[in-house]
Amino acid sequence: MIRRLFIANRGEIALRIARTAQRLGMTTIVGASQADVTSLPAQFADEVALIGPAPSAQSYLNVEAVIAAAVAARADAIHPGYGFLSENARFAEATIEAGMIFVGPDVTSLNAMGDKLMARSVGLAAGLPVVPGGEAATPEQAMARARETGFPVLLKAVAGGGGKGMKRVDRADDMPAMIAMAMSEAQAAFGDPRIYVERFIARGRHVEVQVLGDGHDALHLGTRDCSIQRRFQKLVEEAPAPQLADATRNGLEQAAVALTRHLAYRGAGTVEFLVDAQTGDFFFLEMNARIQVEHPVTEAITGVDLIEQQLLVAAGSRLGLTQDAIRPSGHAIEVRINAEDPAADFRPSPGRVTRARWPAGPGIRIDSHIATGWVIPPTYDSLMGKLIVWARDRPAAVALLASALATLSIEGVPTTAPLHRRIAADPRFVAGGVDTRFLEGLA
């Protein structure tokens, strides 16, 4: 049983976790850096524990500091949210060694999915198709791999995520410089310079499947489309993924469940695929062994509280859901409102929010830790909040998104809201089924 839950995160996800945990009768303790001790999550939680100075390396990424704060707070369990230490196997091990429950998959699953090459191997073992390519430990190997798969190719950091270390290469002549850049970025971001090479799908869609497992049973909660991205980072997510053939959708869902069962996975996870928009073929990319930023769209169409499911499974319960009981309804879309300036190449825009007016009404959900007067520090991710809409079908959801964005008003710092208004009005988005190159053609 979890009585006292330590939340090792910040921002909107810390607040989101605290709300569900309190509803389940748990005492919530938010671990906060010095920059966040007066934040909305810290004010909402039952208790606050200081974990260190503002820089993430000394607070939210400091395994020893987080564990020590959780032990001092007499926590039964730690929920890591997303990002930071959420997929860190050493952190999960340290949590367990300190006598607490790690709200997430076991260490075996974290290790299997924490390395893209390992994930690729596990995916193959589970019978999932993967994009042609392979590891490249040296520039010479990378060039050889590229010639095998054919140009264009993608270079990816083995230990990577969030687009760091990822480079598209269209010509063999560009390979040496791009390999050097990819390896350098990978080393700087992850302390691991290894990369791998895979075929670039010209019209690819990023489609993922939400899964739940309890180590014995596994099920899926449908698809999400996350194809609208910039620098390989998601901007818009929707559920279910639109304009997919039934055979493709069923194949994606079955493959995701097969991988979840193969891993004897415990908790919530997301299996990510690249779908060829021209052929409908799909390829396994990776599994995010944590809650996702975009989880609210799945909650909106299924009525399932994914944080609740994480907490229940972590406490030792078997899944209380069956596949037949999951009956998705309607359509949901989420847009990320970031403190970034799209007109200045998405430059981060920290500062004081002089006005924050979030939309409200039937079918509208806001997940945010930002209100009028709050300061966005330069130290952390620029996500200010998420606007989620749900309606009976996709056309109604698109219309609701446009009207909600029209009433959203954030002043004091530039945000991505104007970009989202343009996206919502774009005929390609209105039609649905866009690929990952959508922004290139945005007027």
Secondary structure, DSSP 8 states (H G I E B T S, - for coil): --SEEEE---HHHHHHHHHHHHHTT-EEEEEEEGGGTTSHHHHHSSEEEEEESSSGGGTTT-HHHHHHHHHHTT-SEEE--SSTTTT-HHHHHHHHHTT-EESS--HHHHHHHSSHHHHHHHHHHTT--B-SEEEESSHHHHHHHHHHH-SSEEEEETT--TTTT-EEE-SGGGHHHHHHHHHHHHHHHHS---EEEEE--TTEEEEEEEEEEESS-EEEEEEEEEEEEETTEEEEEEES-SS--HHHHHHHHHHHHHHHHHTT-EEEEEEEEEEETTT--EEEEEEE-S--TTHHHHHHHH---HHHHHHHHHTT------GGG----SEEEEEEEESEEGGGTTEE--EE-SEEE---STTEEEEE---TT-EE-TTS--EEEEEEEEESSHHHHHHHHHHHHHH-EEESS--SHHHHHHHHH-HHHHH----TTGGGG--
